[in-house]
């Protein structure tokens, strides 16, 4: 089943206004809220501009990110807010949680560009893209170290490039942590590789030879991760063939969710060859 994308009309503005006003003891009205929909798979997420003046004067608006959770999903709301809190306390760059309302998670807006937009931008030099993706690997390593002894979370989940922002200062900030779980941490790396290879131009729109640099980005991701977790790559990837097979299975799992398995299957041999080449070049005694 394809991922659902929520639009701004899914967002219950009146309910948000009521709960926000109660929490801050500062009454606002729906007309003082401007809504901009954000891409969201499960819950309506929007960027809101709030007037700072309850009388509606021309003050500079304050931009915040708000996710709506139904009554049935309140457990996920509190789970995500708790993950943000632990990550922030451990030094993992994440948005600041401004408030946890009854049905809404209110976050500070992070200024910057998503890694998906950065990688897709033809005007950005390859070196900058490589540094950004290596930074993503470092972020994942920092997250995994921070949650290594956590009782309820080990991996962040949903490691799509769209869920990371590169700030003007060059910091990678991770968004949307509701899928953080006790799953295998290596799955985060596999999902990130999948996202890199599908960013435009990607495996569905160009030849393997033309997007060889995307496989180089995957190598940068692994180097950035290994540096932070302080393990040699051959300890993280003890069996290159097995690692690549697991990568391909993760991609097939995600393709099944998206409904494009038939498009991916013919590409599997080429992807396997390219990944094995890059990974072997990273490991001592196995590269050129």
JOGIPE-V398127 format. One record per backbone hydrogen bond with DSSP energy under -0.5 kcal/mol. NH is the residue of the N-H (numbers start at 1). CO is the residue of the C=O. If there is no record, write none. Layout:
nh:co
NH:CO
NH:CO
This chain:
nh:co
4:41
6:4
6:40
10:7
11:8
12:10
13:11
16:12
17:13
18:14
19:15
20:16
21:17
22:18
23:19
24:20
25:21
26:21
32:29
33:30
34:32
34:49
36:47
38:45
46:66
47:36
48:46
48:64
49:34
50:48
50:62
51:32
54:52
56:53
59:57
62:50
63:61
64:48
65:107
66:46
67:105
68:44
69:103
73:70
74:71
76:73
77:73
78:74
79:75
80:76
81:77
82:78
83:79
84:80
85:81
86:82
87:83
88:84
89:85
90:86
91:88
92:87
93:91
94:92
95:174
98:96
98:106
99:106
101:99
101:104
105:67
106:99
106:104
107:65
107:105
108:96
109:63
111:109
113:166
115:161
115:164
116:161
118:114
119:115
120:116
121:117
122:120
124:121
129:125
130:126
131:127
132:128
133:129
134:130
135:131
136:132
137:133
138:134
139:135
140:136
141:137
142:138
143:139
144:140
145:141
146:142
147:143
148:145
150:147
154:181
155:181
160:158
163:160
164:161
165:173
166:113
167:165
167:171
170:167
173:165
173:171
174:93
175:163
180:177
181:155
187:184
188:185
189:185
190:186
191:187
192:188
193:189
194:190
195:191
196:192
197:193
198:194
199:195
199:196
203:197
205:202
206:202
211:207
212:209
214:211
215:211
216:212
217:213
218:214
219:215
220:216
221:217
222:218
223:219
224:220
225:221
226:222
227:223
228:224
229:225
230:226
231:226
235:232
236:232
237:233
243:239
244:240
245:241
246:242
247:243
248:244
249:245
250:246
251:247
252:248
253:249
254:250
255:251
256:252
257:253
258:254
259:255
260:255
263:260
264:260
265:261
266:262
267:264
268:264
268:265
271:267
272:268
273:269
274:270
275:271
276:272
277:273
278:274
279:275
280:276
281:277
282:278
282:279
283:279
286:283
287:283
